[in-house]
Amino acid sequence: MFNKYRSQQFKFYNDHRKLLEEKKEVIIGLEKHFAEELQKIIEKNIDRIREEYNEASYLFPFWQNYPPEERGRKPKGDQFPWIEVGEHVIGSKIRRLFESKYSVFDYGLPTGADERFVLKGELVQRVTSGLTDSCWLFVDIKSVGPRDDFPHAVLSHNQVSGDGLWIRDGEGLKNTVISAKGKRTEHEFHCTLPPIYILSDGTMAPVVTIIVKPVYRMLSLGKGELKTGQPLDRIGIITVPNGILLGGKEGYLRKYPGLFFPGKDDKEKDPLKVRARISFDLLKKIADWRVKYILAQ
């Protein structure tokens, strides 16, 4: 199975990659389309999302003796990690909500984002001007509270697509290493996703990566009471550029230095798995639709 379609995929991949390098507007159009689609379906379902998200606080008596493990450095102890709340309330819905307009396929991948599925349909074909009817959508849910609501997101190597160079049939695809540059430090960032996939039936599926960022409030802040609730405040939709848009002489990495900057991992972490942060301010300079928020109150 590993090599049954390899030669066909090798040729199709390089043909389509070259075409998309020449027609980058196709990728940009797909990213904009699905950022707006995701915004629409979340806005349409925001009442239910808010209700189900906030239920986690009302259910406090049932889990208060078995709270989620504190994360981060030197936590103050007055808030609970709400990561799984966002993943289950919002992340698990996204696939179902897309089913009204697209055919959704859960093709297997051993690594990747929290939610990852192929969307097929006439809408995709229209956006790509007939180049393909498929897109592989990767969605990561990154819940934060008021203390860690910064204008950036921390991304793992499995959450960003690279330039995807496949030079020799037998060697498989490799991404050029990205440099995450900060004001004082710099490190390599080894993103692992390809910019496009060629499925076994010859279908080309460009990768679109979106961060969904639920932001919760802490009712305890300013009231002198601890742990009184963590209701949903707003939801961010942040669209990360495809690797074909990032690389090259005209790529975003050159045009916007600091788009990726050092993450929060220590020196002991495997250098191939070190994370990087992506700047929302620079994403908005690329295009304002790449960073949008939906109010949930």
C-alpha positions as CSV (number, residue, x, y, z in Angstrom):
1,M,0.0,0.0,0.0
2,F,2.8,2.4,0.8
3,N,4.1,2.5,-2.8
4,K,1.1,1.4,-4.9
5,Y,0.3,4.9,-6.2
6,R,3.7,6.5,-5.5
7,S,4.9,7.2,-9.1
8,Q,1.5,8.6,-10.0
9,Q,1.4,10.8,-6.9
10,F,5.0,12.0,-7.5
11,K,4.2,13.2,-11.0
12,F,0.8,14.7,-10.1
13,Y,2.2,16.4,-7.0
14,N,5.0,18.2,-8.8
15,D,2.8,19.2,-11.7
16,H,0.2,20.7,-9.3
17,R,2.7,22.2,-7.0
18,K,4.4,24.0,-9.9
19,L,1.0,25.2,-11.1
20,L,0.0,26.6,-7.7
21,E,3.4,28.4,-7.4
22,E,2.4,30.2,-10.6
23,K,-1.2,30.7,-9.5
24,K,-0.9,31.5,-5.8
25,E,-4.2,33.3,-5.9
26,V,-5.9,29.9,-6.0
27,I,-4.5,29.0,-2.6
28,I,-5.2,32.5,-1.2
29,G,-8.8,32.2,-2.5
30,L,-9.3,28.9,-0.8
31,E,-7.9,30.2,2.5
32,K,-10.2,33.2,2.4
33,H,-13.2,31.1,1.4
34,F,-12.8,28.7,4.3
35,A,-12.0,31.4,6.8
36,E,-15.2,33.1,5.9
37,E,-17.2,29.8,5.8
38,L,-16.0,28.9,9.2
39,Q,-16.9,32.3,10.5
40,K,-20.4,32.0,9.1
41,I,-21.1,28.6,10.6
42,I,-19.8,29.6,14.0
43,E,-21.8,32.8,14.0
44,K,-24.9,30.9,12.9
45,N,-24.4,28.4,15.8
46,I,-23.0,30.8,18.4
47,D,-25.9,30.6,20.8
48,R,-25.6,26.8,21.1
49,I,-21.8,27.0,21.3
50,R,-22.0,29.5,24.1
51,E,-24.6,27.5,26.0
52,E,-22.6,24.2,25.8
53,Y,-19.3,25.9,26.5
54,N,-20.6,27.6,29.6
55,E,-22.1,24.4,30.9
56,A,-18.6,23.3,31.9
57,S,-18.7,26.0,34.6
58,Y,-22.2,25.0,35.8
59,L,-21.0,21.4,36.1
60,F,-18.3,22.4,38.5
61,P,-19.6,20.4,41.5
62,F,-19.2,17.2,39.5
63,W,-15.5,17.7,38.7
64,Q,-14.2,20.1,41.3
65,N,-12.4,17.3,43.1
66,Y,-10.8,16.1,39.9
67,P,-9.8,19.3,38.1
68,P,-7.8,19.5,34.9
69,E,-4.1,19.7,35.4
70,E,-2.6,23.1,35.7
71,R,-0.4,24.2,32.8
72,G,2.1,26.9,32.1
73,R,4.8,28.3,34.3
74,K,3.9,29.3,37.9
75,P,0.1,29.2,37.6
76,K,-1.7,31.4,40.1
77,G,-4.2,28.7,40.9
78,D,-7.4,30.8,40.3
79,Q,-8.2,29.5,36.9
80,F,-8.8,26.1,35.3
81,P,-7.2,24.9,32.0
82,W,-10.1,25.1,29.5
83,I,-8.4,23.4,26.6
84,E,-10.6,20.3,26.4
85,V,-13.7,22.4,26.8
86,G,-12.9,24.3,23.6
87,E,-11.8,21.1,21.8
88,H,-15.1,19.2,22.5
89,V,-17.6,22.0,22.3
90,I,-16.2,23.8,19.2
91,G,-13.7,21.4,17.6
92,S,-15.9,18.4,17.4
93,K,-18.8,20.4,15.9
94,I,-16.9,21.9,13.0
95,R,-16.9,18.7,10.9
96,R,-20.7,18.2,11.3
97,L,-21.4,21.9,10.6
98,F,-19.7,21.7,7.2
99,E,-21.7,18.6,6.1
100,S,-24.7,20.8,5.0
101,K,-22.6,22.3,2.2
102,Y,-19.8,19.9,1.5
103,S,-19.0,16.2,1.3
104,V,-16.7,15.5,4.2
105,F,-14.2,12.7,4.3
106,D,-12.1,11.6,7.3
107,Y,-9.1,10.3,5.3
108,G,-6.6,8.9,7.7
109,L,-3.3,10.7,8.6
110,P,-1.0,9.7,11.4
111,T,-0.3,13.2,12.5
112,G,-1.7,16.7,12.1
113,A,-4.1,19.2,13.6
114,D,-6.9,18.5,16.2
115,E,-9.5,18.4,13.4
116,R,-8.5,17.4,9.9
117,F,-10.8,16.3,7.1
118,V,-11.2,16.7,3.3
119,L,-14.0,18.8,2.0
120,K,-15.3,18.1,-1.5
121,G,-17.9,19.9,-3.6
122,E,-18.9,22.3,-6.3
123,L,-18.0,25.3,-4.1
124,V,-14.4,24.2,-3.9
125,Q,-14.3,23.7,-7.6
126,R,-15.7,27.2,-8.2
127,V,-13.1,28.8,-5.8
128,T,-10.2,27.0,-7.5
129,S,-11.6,27.8,-11.1
130,G,-12.0,24.1,-11.8
131,L,-8.5,23.1,-10.7
132,T,-9.8,20.8,-8.0
133,D,-13.0,20.1,-6.0
134,S,-11.2,19.1,-2.8
135,C,-9.4,20.8,0.1
136,W,-7.8,19.3,3.2
137,L,-8.9,21.5,6.1
138,F,-6.8,21.4,9.3
139,V,-8.3,23.1,12.3
140,D,-6.5,23.6,15.7
141,I,-8.5,24.7,18.8
142,K,-6.4,26.9,21.1
143,S,-8.4,28.0,24.2
144,V,-7.1,30.9,26.3
145,G,-8.1,33.0,29.2
146,P,-7.5,36.7,29.9
147,R,-4.0,36.1,31.2
148,D,-2.8,34.3,28.1
149,D,-4.8,36.1,25.4
150,F,-1.9,37.4,23.4
151,P,-1.8,38.5,19.7
152,H,-0.1,35.3,18.6
153,A,-0.5,31.5,18.8
154,V,2.0,28.8,19.6
155,L,2.1,26.2,16.8
156,S,3.7,22.8,16.7
157,H,5.6,21.3,13.8
158,N,2.5,19.3,12.9
159,Q,0.3,22.4,12.5
160,V,2.0,24.3,9.7
161,S,2.5,23.3,6.0
162,G,5.9,23.8,4.3
163,D,7.1,24.4,0.8
164,G,6.9,20.6,0.1
165,L,9.9,19.7,-2.1
166,W,9.6,16.2,-3.6
167,I,12.7,15.9,-5.7
168,R,13.2,12.1,-6.0
169,D,10.3,9.6,-6.2
170,G,11.7,7.2,-3.6
171,E,12.7,9.8,-1.0
172,G,9.3,11.3,-0.3
173,L,8.4,14.9,0.4
174,K,10.5,17.3,2.6
175,N,9.9,20.8,3.7
176,T,12.6,23.5,3.8
177,V,13.3,24.4,7.4
178,I,11.7,27.7,8.5
179,S,13.6,30.2,10.7
180,A,11.6,31.5,13.7
181,K,13.1,34.9,14.3
182,G,12.6,37.0,17.4
183,K,14.2,40.3,18.6
184,R,16.8,38.5,20.6
185,T,16.7,34.8,19.7
186,E,16.1,32.6,16.7
187,H,15.6,28.9,16.1
188,E,14.8,26.4,13.4
189,F,11.2,25.4,12.9
190,H,10.6,22.0,11.2
191,C,7.0,22.2,9.9
192,T,5.8,18.8,8.7
193,L,2.6,19.2,6.7
194,P,2.8,19.3,2.9
195,P,1.2,22.2,1.0
196,I,-1.0,19.8,-1.0
197,Y,-1.9,16.2,-0.9
198,I,-2.5,13.9,-3.9
199,L,-5.1,11.3,-2.9
200,S,-4.9,7.7,-4.2
201,D,-7.6,8.5,-6.9
202,G,-5.4,11.3,-8.2
203,T,-7.4,14.1,-6.6
204,M,-5.4,17.2,-5.6
205,A,-6.2,18.6,-2.1
206,P,-4.5,21.9,-1.1
207,V,-4.0,22.3,2.6
208,V,-5.8,25.1,4.5
209,T,-4.8,25.6,8.1
210,I,-7.0,27.6,10.5
211,I,-6.7,28.3,14.2
212,V,-9.9,28.6,16.2
213,K,-9.2,30.5,19.4
214,P,-11.9,30.4,22.1
215,V,-11.3,33.2,24.7
216,Y,-13.0,32.8,28.0
217,R,-13.5,35.3,30.8
218,M,-12.7,34.8,34.5
219,L,-15.5,36.0,36.6
220,S,-13.3,35.9,39.7
221,L,-11.1,38.7,38.4
222,G,-11.9,41.9,40.2
223,K,-14.6,40.4,42.5
224,G,-12.4,38.9,45.2
225,E,-13.8,35.4,44.6
226,L,-12.0,32.4,43.3
227,K,-13.2,30.1,40.5
228,T,-16.7,31.5,40.0
229,G,-16.9,30.6,36.3
230,Q,-15.1,30.8,33.0
231,P,-17.7,31.8,30.4
232,L,-17.0,32.1,26.7
233,D,-16.2,35.7,25.6
234,R,-15.3,35.5,21.9
235,I,-13.9,33.1,19.3
236,G,-11.0,34.0,17.0
237,I,-10.5,32.6,13.5
238,I,-6.9,32.8,12.4
239,T,-5.8,31.6,9.0
240,V,-2.2,30.4,8.7
241,P,-0.7,30.8,5.2
242,N,0.0,27.7,3.2
243,G,3.6,26.7,2.8
244,I,3.7,27.7,-0.9
245,L,2.8,31.2,0.1
246,L,5.5,31.3,2.9
247,G,8.6,30.3,0.9
248,G,10.5,31.7,-2.0
249,K,11.8,35.1,-2.9
250,E,8.3,36.6,-2.9
251,G,7.0,34.6,0.1
252,Y,5.5,36.0,3.3
253,L,8.5,34.9,5.3
254,R,10.7,37.4,3.4
255,K,8.1,40.1,3.2
256,Y,7.1,39.9,6.8
257,P,10.2,39.1,9.0
258,G,9.1,37.9,12.4
259,L,5.9,36.3,11.1
260,F,7.1,33.2,13.0
261,F,9.1,33.8,16.1
262,P,10.4,31.6,18.9
263,G,8.0,29.5,20.9
264,K,8.0,28.6,24.6
265,D,10.0,25.3,24.6
266,D,13.2,24.9,26.5
267,K,16.5,23.8,25.1
268,E,16.0,20.2,26.2
269,K,13.2,19.6,23.7
270,D,13.9,17.7,20.5
271,P,14.9,20.4,18.0
272,L,12.7,18.7,15.3
273,K,9.7,19.3,17.5
274,V,10.3,22.8,18.9
275,R,7.3,25.0,18.5
276,A,7.0,28.5,17.0
277,R,4.7,31.4,17.5
278,I,2.8,33.1,14.7
279,S,2.2,36.9,14.9
280,F,-1.5,38.0,14.5
281,D,-0.4,41.6,13.8
282,L,1.7,40.5,10.8
283,L,-1.1,38.2,9.6
284,K,-3.4,41.2,9.6
285,K,-0.9,43.1,7.5
286,I,-0.9,40.3,5.0
287,A,-4.7,40.4,4.9
288,D,-7.3,41.6,7.5
289,W,-9.5,38.5,6.9
290,R,-6.7,36.3,8.3
291,V,-7.6,37.4,11.9
292,K,-11.2,37.7,12.8
293,Y,-13.2,37.5,16.1
294,I,-16.8,36.5,16.8
295,L,-18.3,37.9,20.0
296,A,-20.1,35.3,22.1
297,Q,-21.7,37.5,24.7
